[in-house]
Amino acid sequence: MNTKIHTTTDYDQFKFLKENRPINQKHVDKLVRSMREVYIPVPILVVERNVIFPCLVVKDGQHRVMAAKECGYPIHYIIGEDDADITVDQIRTINETVRPWTMDDYLHSFMTTEEDETGPYHTFDWFKKRYNFPFQINIDLLCNRPMAETSMNVFKKGKIEIRSLADAVEKADFFISLKDYTPFYHDRSFVLALIIAMRDGRFNKEHFRSQLEKCRSELYKCNSATQYMERINYVYNYRARGERMSFSVAQQGNGAYIKPTYPRAVNG
């Protein structure tokens, strides 16, 4: 790659990659303020293309282009020899050193590279918008991967696999149906605790919902999935006769998983 640094104020010749993250105006505004205080000409990375007309496609530095244009400052850039010089994965890595990518940035980037709109990242986006659960909850439901740092890394590498959309929708609809009985139906820790409890084949969703309707006040705000699991156990066994069920949260490595349990007495 040629490391010669060029300078221009012809902003219109720069075009952005659709695979890159969308422009974050707040970040642009922050760069504008910084540039106006002290302007440090950090070069951007581009490649030459001929899309209808010759242009420079920005591989890294799209926010700096927007900020320099707003300030009226010249843009300093390095031209790569061709697209083989740097891949989209490398762009994400480079960008991370400037401003960390959010999970939404990764989602947007991978969606632009999916030719099939029923692909895993398009499906993930649809599910996320429909239910508005946190990313890790969505990953757990759609991919059946216990929530852990490794599951987030799989998402960032573009390698998620939707195991069962129908099953994920059924579970998510169940969580949403609880809004008539508890204001915590969308609480991350509560949903996590329910997901873990539901990994136990003994857990009956209709029974839990029916029980919750009888003792809504017993499901109060908690600070962790473990505390919510205690409330879930209480609600599930509320005024139960005969055998009582017990579900538990345990940690193995970085992920939450269901620990095999055996019936034991639960007060209430």
C-alpha positions in Angstrom: 0.0 0.0 0.0 1.3 3.5 -1.0 1.8 5.5 2.2 2.0 8.9 0.4 -0.3 11.4 2.1 -2.5 13.5 -0.2 -4.5 16.6 0.8 -7.7 18.0 -0.7 -10.8 20.2 0.1 -12.8 18.5 -2.7 -15.1 16.7 -0.2 -17.5 15.5 -2.9 -15.0 13.0 -4.3 -15.2 10.9 -1.1 -17.8 8.1 -1.0 -18.7 5.8 1.9 -18.8 2.0 2.1 -22.3 0.6 2.8 -20.6 -2.2 4.8 -19.2 0.4 7.2 -21.1 1.5 10.3 -23.6 4.3 9.8 -22.6 7.9 10.5 -23.0 8.8 14.1 -23.8 12.5 14.2 -22.9 12.8 17.9 -19.4 11.5 17.1 -19.1 13.9 14.2 -20.1 16.8 16.5 -17.5 15.7 19.0 -14.8 15.6 16.3 -15.8 19.1 15.1 -15.3 20.5 18.5 -12.0 18.8 18.9 -10.8 20.0 15.4 -11.7 23.5 16.1 -9.7 23.5 19.3 -6.6 21.7 18.0 -6.5 20.5 14.4 -4.4 17.4 14.0 -4.4 16.2 10.4 -4.9 12.4 10.8 -5.0 10.8 7.4 -8.0 8.7 6.3 -7.6 5.5 4.2 -9.3 5.3 0.8 -9.3 3.2 -2.4 -9.8 4.5 -5.9 -12.9 3.3 -7.7 -14.9 4.1 -10.8 -18.6 4.1 -9.8 -20.2 5.9 -12.7 -17.4 8.4 -12.2 -14.0 8.3 -10.5 -14.2 8.6 -6.7 -12.4 7.8 -3.5 -14.1 5.2 -1.3 -13.4 5.7 2.4 -12.3 2.6 4.1 -11.4 4.2 7.4 -12.2 7.8 8.5 -15.7 8.5 7.4 -16.5 10.5 10.5 -13.3 12.6 10.1 -14.4 13.4 6.5 -17.8 14.7 7.8 -16.1 16.7 10.6 -13.5 18.2 8.3 -16.1 19.1 5.7 -18.2 20.9 8.4 -15.1 22.8 9.6 -13.9 23.6 6.1 -10.5 22.0 6.8 -8.5 20.0 4.3 -8.8 16.2 4.3 -5.5 14.2 4.4 -5.7 10.7 2.9 -3.7 7.7 1.9 -4.7 5.7 -1.2 -4.7 1.9 -1.0 -3.6 0.1 -4.2 -6.8 -1.9 -4.4 -9.6 -3.5 -2.4 -7.4 -6.4 -1.5 -5.3 -4.1 0.7 -7.9 -4.0 3.5 -11.0 -6.2 4.1 -14.2 -5.2 5.8 -13.1 -7.2 8.9 -9.9 -5.2 9.0 -12.0 -2.0 8.7 -13.9 -3.0 11.8 -10.7 -3.7 13.7 -9.1 -0.3 12.7 -12.3 1.6 13.6 -12.3 -0.1 17.0 -9.1 1.7 17.9 -10.7 5.1 17.1 -14.2 4.6 18.5 -15.4 1.2 19.6 -18.1 -0.3 17.4 -21.4 -0.8 19.1 -23.4 -4.0 18.6 -25.8 -2.0 16.4 -22.7 -1.0 14.3 -21.8 -4.7 13.8 -25.5 -5.6 13.0 -25.7 -2.8 10.4 -22.4 -3.9 8.8 -23.3 -7.6 8.5 -26.7 -6.8 7.2 -25.3 -4.9 4.3 -23.2 -7.9 3.3 -26.1 -10.4 3.4 -27.6 -10.9 0.0 -30.6 -12.8 1.4 -33.0 -10.7 3.5 -33.9 -13.8 5.4 -30.3 -14.2 6.5 -29.3 -14.5 10.2 -28.5 -10.8 10.7 -31.6 -9.5 8.9 -33.6 -12.0 11.0 -31.9 -10.8 14.1 -32.7 -7.1 13.2 -36.3 -8.0 12.7 -36.5 -9.8 16.0 -34.6 -7.0 17.9 -37.0 -4.3 16.6 -40.1 -6.4 17.3 -39.2 -7.3 20.9 -36.6 -4.7 21.9 -34.7 -7.0 24.2 -31.0 -6.5 24.9 -28.5 -8.0 22.4 -27.5 -10.9 24.6 -31.1 -11.8 25.3 -31.8 -11.9 21.6 -28.6 -14.0 20.9 -29.7 -16.5 23.6 -33.2 -16.8 22.2 -32.4 -16.9 18.5 -29.1 -18.8 18.6 -29.7 -20.9 21.7 -26.3 -19.9 22.9 -25.9 -19.3 26.7 -25.2 -15.7 27.4 -21.5 -15.2 27.6 -18.7 -13.1 26.2 -18.1 -15.9 23.6 -21.6 -15.5 22.2 -21.0 -11.8 21.7 -17.8 -12.5 19.9 -19.6 -14.9 17.6 -22.0 -12.1 16.8 -19.1 -9.7 16.1 -17.4 -12.1 13.8 -20.5 -12.5 11.6 -21.0 -16.1 12.5 -24.4 -16.3 14.2 -26.8 -19.1 13.3 -30.5 -18.9 13.9 -31.4 -22.2 15.5 -35.2 -21.8 15.7 -37.0 -18.6 14.9 -40.3 -20.1 15.8 -39.1 -21.2 19.2 -37.5 -17.7 19.9 -40.8 -16.0 18.9 -42.8 -18.3 21.1 -40.6 -17.5 24.1 -40.5 -13.8 23.4 -44.3 -13.7 23.0 -44.5 -15.4 26.4 -42.3 -12.8 28.1 -44.4 -10.0 26.5 -47.6 -11.6 27.7 -46.5 -11.2 31.3 -46.8 -7.4 31.0 -50.4 -7.7 32.3 -49.1 -9.2 35.6 -45.7 -7.5 36.2 -43.9 -4.3 35.2 -40.6 -6.3 35.1 -41.6 -8.4 32.0 -38.9 -6.6 30.0 -36.3 -6.4 32.7 -33.0 -7.9 31.5 -32.3 -9.9 34.7 -35.8 -11.2 35.0 -35.9 -12.3 31.4 -32.5 -14.0 31.8 -33.7 -15.8 34.9 -36.8 -17.0 33.0 -34.7 -18.2 30.0 -32.6 -20.2 32.4 -35.6 -21.7 34.2 -37.2 -22.6 30.8 -34.1 -24.7 29.9 -35.4 -27.1 32.5 -38.0 -29.3 30.8 -40.2 -29.3 33.9 -40.9 -25.6 33.6 -44.5 -25.0 32.4 -45.1 -21.5 31.0 -48.9 -21.6 31.4 -48.6 -22.7 35.0 -46.2 -19.9 35.8 -48.4 -17.2 34.2 -51.4 -18.5 36.0 -49.5 -18.5 39.3 -48.2 -15.0 38.7 -51.7 -13.7 38.2 -52.5 -15.0 41.7 -49.5 -13.3 43.5 -48.3 -10.4 41.4 -47.0 -8.5 44.4 -44.5 -11.4 45.2 -42.6 -10.6 42.0 -40.8 -7.4 43.0 -37.8 -5.5 41.6 -34.5 -7.5 42.0 -30.9 -6.7 41.3 -29.8 -9.9 39.6 -31.0 -13.0 37.8 -30.2 -15.0 40.9 -32.6 -12.9 43.0 -35.3 -13.1 40.3 -34.9 -16.8 40.2 -35.8 -17.0 43.9 -39.0 -15.0 43.2 -39.7 -17.2 40.2 -39.5 -20.3 42.4 -41.7 -18.7 45.0 -44.4 -17.7 42.4 -44.2 -21.1 40.6 -44.8 -22.9 43.9 -47.3 -20.5 45.4 -49.8 -22.4 47.5 -48.8 -25.6 45.6 -49.8 -29.0 46.9 -47.6 -31.9 46.5 -44.2 -31.8 44.7 -42.6 -28.4 44.4 -40.3 -27.3 41.6 -37.0 -25.6 42.0 -35.0 -23.8 39.3 -31.5 -22.3 39.8 -29.0 -20.0 38.3 -25.4 -21.1 38.2 -22.2 -19.8 36.5 -19.8 -21.9 34.5 -17.1 -20.0 32.9 -18.6 -16.8 31.5 -22.0 -18.2 30.7 -25.2 -18.7 32.5 -26.6 -22.2 32.3 -29.3 -24.3 34.0 -27.9 -26.4 36.8 -29.6 -29.8 37.2 -31.8 -29.5 40.3 -34.0 -31.8 42.3 -37.3 -31.0 44.0 -36.9 -29.4 47.4 -39.2 -27.6 49.8 -39.8 -23.9 49.0 -41.4 -21.8 51.6 -44.6 -20.0 50.7 
